[in-house]
């Protein structure tokens, strides 16, 4: 009598391939975080073993979709690509075993997606108008965590970063090093992080009794080109500027390029924000503010799975500190 073929599990596939369970899961979910050679090896074993993931049966038994949603109000041009990818990567790496995630950009409205199709939602909030989306989503799925921006909606776990204190510390560093004519190159003014960073800039100048000169303040895009263009205009309109606080590292890199082209590299101090990897490789290396994006995304994901598993949080609001990363782009001023 012929025996029935045994049903292979993900663990069996991992053992046969000599990889971890997480690697098999990433291959199954078509994650970009897997080497192509590893993907081909795992897929060959999956096909050889005729392995299938029975998601439907698993969902029927547990009454779960085994999917979380990661939602934005808008991505394009509002925030840097590195920030977006850093959030998504860390959330993905923190997913509970067997879970997938779907990413939704609501810049065109709440269409073609039902939040109740997920077990819970992480909303990466950028601006005050997001609260309208968050309220609507909450009606469909109360298991929601908001990260990156303070929300006024009650009874929601909210994990943010003290952007204002970080910006203030950056400008105070410039002041201590002897700079007085300090400019600001910011992103779009409706983004909460940009509002907070501008407030930190204003506070540092006011407490040092230095004037706030509107001619030294520019808003642009959160990218290299935006930093380059705004730095060029700043130099043209206020040639006395001796230092610039840039609201993210991409802006700072663009600003450094503008200075280099004009023979001003090292003569005007530059400080960035976020502590992106690129800042280590600029010339000079970029002094910046470390924004703990990984920790924020990780805490947000863990908090969401606490909600999914029925665990309550006594503290709904969590604010993470920033830290100065001092390199060579903001040395002591030489008169």
N, C-alpha and C positions, 0 to 999 in steps of 0.2 A: 504494500500500500504506500502510495507516494505521500510524503509529508508535506505540509503547507510551508511555504517560504516564511522565514522569520521576519518580523517587522523591525527594521533598523531604526535606531534613535539617533538624535544629534550627537550624543555621546559616542555611539558606535562609529559614526562618520569621523568624529574628531580623532578617535584612537587610530582608525585606519589611515588617516591622513597625517598623523603625527603633529596635530595642531591643537590649539585650545578650543573650548566650546564657543568662546566669543568670536574667534576667527571663522568658525563654521557659520555662526549666526550672521556675521557680517557678509559672508559670501552669499548666503541665502537671500539676504535683504539688499544685495547689490550695493553694498557700501563702497565708497571710494577709498576707504582707509585700508584696503587689502592690496598687497603686491599682486601684479598680474600673474606671476608664476605660481603663487599660492592659490589664487582664485582658480586657475586652470587645474591644478592638482586636486583641489577639493571638489570641483565640479565633475571631474572625471570619476571620482569615487562615488559621488552622488548618483551619477548616471549608471555606473556599473552596478550599484546596489539597488537601483530603482527606488531611491529614497524620496518620499513625499511628506511634506509638513501638513498635517490635518488641522488647519487653523479653525475650520468650521466646527469640528467636533470639540476641540478644546474650548472654544467660545461658548458652545451650548452647555457644556458641563459647568463652567465657572461663571457664566453670565457676564463675561468681560470680553472686550474687543481686542485686548492685548495691543492696543495702539494708543499713543498719546499725540495730541496736537501741539505744534509749536507755531504760534501765530504772531504775525507782525501787522501793524497798521499800514506800514509802507517800508520798502527797502531802498528802492532806487534813489540815488543822489542824496539821501538824507543822512546816512551813516556810512562809515568806511566799510569796505568789503571785509577787511581783516576782523573788525568787530563782529560782523554778522557771522562769518565762518567760525570764529572762535566760540561764540555762543552755541551754534549748532553742533560743532564738534564735541564740546564738553557735555552737552545734554545727551548726545548720542552715546558717548562713552560711559555715561552714568545710568543709562536705561537699565531697568530690572531685566533679568534674563527672560528671553522669549518675547520681549516687547519690540515693537516698531514705532517709528514716529512719522507723522506727516507734517509738512511745512506749508503754511498758507499765508499769502500776502493779501491783506484786505484793503489795499489802496483803491481798488475798484468797488468796494462795498462787500456786504455779507451775502455773497451769491455762491451757489453751487457747492455749498458745504454745510453740513449739519453737525454742529459741535457735539451732539449727543452720540455721534458715531465713535467717539473716543472715550476712553476711561477717564481722561483728565486733560487739562490744557495748561501749557506755559505760554503766557503772553509777554513777549519782549516789547515793552512799551517805550515809545519815544517822545510823545507829545500829549498835551492835555486832552485833545480831541479823541484820543484813544479810549477814554472812559466810556464814551457812547458804545463803542464796539464791545468793551469789556462787560458792560451791563447787559447787553443783548446776549452775549455768549453765556454769561452767568445764569441767565434764565433757562437756558437749554442744558447747561452742564455746570453745576455748582462747584465741581472740583477744579478750581483754577488758581494758579499762582502767577502773580505779576512780578516781573523782574525789570531792573534797570531804571525805572522811573517811579516816583511816589504817585500813588493813585489816591483819590479822595473817596473812592468807593469803600464802604465799611465791610468788615468781616471777610477780607481777602488777605491771604498771606502775600506779603509785599517785601521783596528783597532788593535793596538798592545799594548804591555806592556814594560815599560823601564826596561828590564831585567839587562842591564849593570849597571845602577845606583843602582839597588837593590843588586846586587852582590858586588859592590864596598862598599856600606854601611855596608854589612855584614862583610866584611874583615876589614874595618875601625873600626868596633866595637871590633873585636878581637885584633887589634893593640892597641886601647885605653886601653884595659884591660890587656896589658902587654905581649901579645904573639908576638913572632918574627919568629918562625920556622913554618910557616903556610902552610899546605898542601891543595891540591885541588883534590877532587874526582868528576869527571864530567861524563856526559853521552857520547853518540856517538858524535865525533867531527864534523860531517857533519850537525848536527841539529842546526838551527840558534840560538835557545835559549841557547844552550850550548856554542856556540861561544861568544855570548854576555856576558854570565856569566863568562866565562874565561877571557874576556877582562876586566870586572869589577874587577876581582881578580888581574890581572896584574897591573891595574891602581893604586889600593889601595897600593900594595907593592911598586911600583915605586915612588909614591908620598911620601911615608914614608921612602924612601931610604933603603928599605929592599931588599935583593937579591931575584930574581926569580930562584928557584932551580928546574930544570926539574925533578929531582929524587923524588920530593914531589908531582908531578902531575900525576894523573892516570885517564884514560878514561875507563868506563865500561858500564854496563847495568843500566837503570833507574829503579832499583828495589831493594828489600831488599838484595837479594843474591849478586847483584853487589856491593852494599855498603860494605857488610861483606867481600867479597873476596878482594876488593881494599884496604880496611882498613887493612886487614891482611898483604898484601904485603907492604903497606906503612910502617907499624910498623917494618917489617922484614928488609926493605932496608934503612929506614931513622929513626932510633930509637930516634933521637933528636927532632922529630916533636912534637910540643906542642899544636897545634890546627889544625882543618881541616874544610874548607868550603866545604860543600856537595851541589851539584847542584840541588838536590831535597830532599824532606823529606824521601822518601823511602830509598834512599842511606844513609841518615843520621841515620835512624833507624838500618839499617844493620851495619853501622860503630859503633854505640853504643853497639850493641850486641858483636862485635869483641872486643871492649874495656872491656866490662863486663867479658868476658871469660878469659881475661888476667889480671884481677885485676886492670885495669887502669880506671875504671869508675870514673869520676870526676877529673881525673888527666890530661886529654887531652880534650880541649874544642871542641865542635861540634856545627856548625851552619848549618841549612838546608835552603831550599828554597821551596816556594809554600804555606806554612801554611796549610798543609793537617790536617785533624781532628786527625789523629793518633799521631801527634806531641804533643798534649796535654796530652797524656796518657803514654808517654815514661818515663823512670826513668834514669836520671832526665828529666823533661819536656823540650821539644826541643825549643831552640831559633831558629827562622827562619825568612824568609822574606815573607810577605804576597803578593801573586800574585793575583790581582783581576780578577780571571778567570770568576766568575759569571757575573761581570760587563761587561767584554769584550764580553762574549757570548750574554748577554742581549742587549748591544748596537749594536752588529752585527746583531742580529735578528730584532731589531727595524729599523735599517738602511735598511735592505733588504725589509721590508714591506713598508717603505717609497718609495723605488724604484718601488715596485710592484704597489703601488697606485699613481705613477706618481709624487711624490715629489722629488725635486732635493736637493742635499747636496752641500752647498758652500765649506765646508771643507771636503776633501777626506781622509786626514790622521789624525788619532786620536791616541795619545800615553797616556796610563794610568800610573799613578805613582804606585810604590810599597811602602811598609811600613815595618819597622822592628818590629818583635814581640819578645820581650825579655822575656825569661823564665830562666831556671836554668842550661842549658847545656853549657853555656859559661860565667861563673862567672870570677871575677878578678883572674889573675894568682897569685899563691902563690909560691914564690921561696923556 
